[in-house]
Amino acid sequence: MKKNLNVSLVIFFIAMLIACNSKQIISAQAVVKKQLVPTVTIPAPPGSKGFGMPQAPKPGTAATTPAPPPMRRGGSASVTDPHEIKTMPIDSMSMSDPYILADDATKTYYLTGSGGGIYKSKDLKNWTGPYGAYDTRGTWMEGINFVAAAEIHKVNGKYYYAASFGDRKELVDVVPRRYNIYRHQTMILTSDKAEGPFKLANPDPNYDYLPHNWDIIDGTIWYENGTPYFVFVNEWMQTIDGTMEYVKLSPDLSKTITEPILLFHASEAPWALEMVGNREMTFGLKLNGWVTDGPELFRTKTRKLGMLWSSWGVGRYNQGVCYSESGTIDGPWIQQEKPFVGDNSGHGMLFTTFEGKRLLVIHHVDGDGPRKPRFYEIDDSGDKLVLGKRFNP
């Protein structure tokens, strides 16, 4: 009798566990299937100026066309789209977030950035392009006409294209009375050639490198002790205080193998100012918070680990720098008191010319004009970068 009672109790508890698990599964499915409802966004005050907003016409000129709905930085760089190829001097180019690969194999400089197209040069002065960079047919990125902060890295004889793709058709999260988050990921594509065409490194055409409902931008590739890392931004428009984070990548860079690890928040930098308090408006919206942009890691000649990154502060856009106290990617990251470069300049990276000169390339804005690439000489012989004179190729 006692044995039968024990058996009955065991059966009862098993049934209860199954029922609870079933409820949890049903509940999880309900969350997944829940329809997201777009939130109300708060417009910028009349007369505001800011990133992604139309500028007032200069005296004697026609009024500017109203800006389209927010699409952030970028344009199309698919190999399937037509591109008018031109050769132009660097001073006449307009580009946000410039990135240069100095490719020893071809003795050619490859320039890309927001817009995603590729330009080629032998002397840093005259550039030919834009060439189509990627082939995303058959993936979730097919047909997307937006790409931002593209980079080209050479790793073990292969070339990798890291760029942020935004899909305005899929709403993935909402921050009530603030912002609607559409699918936005930095992806890694690969090619045997620096000029591409670059194709998705992961075999899953719907793959996301980072959490699907996060607003991700500006991912960059970094190697430390033979391990590849993906350092990226979780956008301030979603988090309010923008973050810099990383994940580890598989050896072939085709997927992430860890959960994201937080490195720092934008507000930790003394020079980074809160956007509304600094009278900065973005895409015509009144969004409070602190911005993280454009991580680029480097080591000085003394092996000091540093990171370039950008935010908004005095003089508008600023190029900042911080250094790892431990000498590893895990930091802690110590922010410098002042910007490395101010004057509405930023989103920079370092590279070495074929003649051995160390340079910083950033974008800079004069007045209300377009963003343009600009070079500076850099001394990285000590524990910290020293900004040199402007370099004119």
Secondary structure, 3 states (H helix, E strand, C coil): CHHHHHHHHHHHHHHHHHHHHHHHHHHHHHHHHCCCCCCCCCECCCCCCEECCCCCCCCCCCCCCCCCCCCCCCCCCECCCCCCCEEEEHHHCCCCCCEEEEECCCCEEEEECCCCCEEEECCCCEEEEEECCECCCCCCCCCCCCEEEEEEEEECCEEEEEEEEEEEEEEEEEECCCEEEEEEEEEEEEECCCCCCEEECCCCCCCCCCCCCCEEEEEEEEEECCEEEEEEEECHHHHCECEEEEEEECCCCCCECCCCEEEEEHHHCCCCCCCCCCCCEECCECCCCECCEEEEEEECCCCCEEEEEEEEECCEEEEEEEEECCCCCCCCEEECCCCCECCCEEEEEEEECCCCCEEEEEEEECCCCCEEEEEEEEECCCCCCEEEEEECC
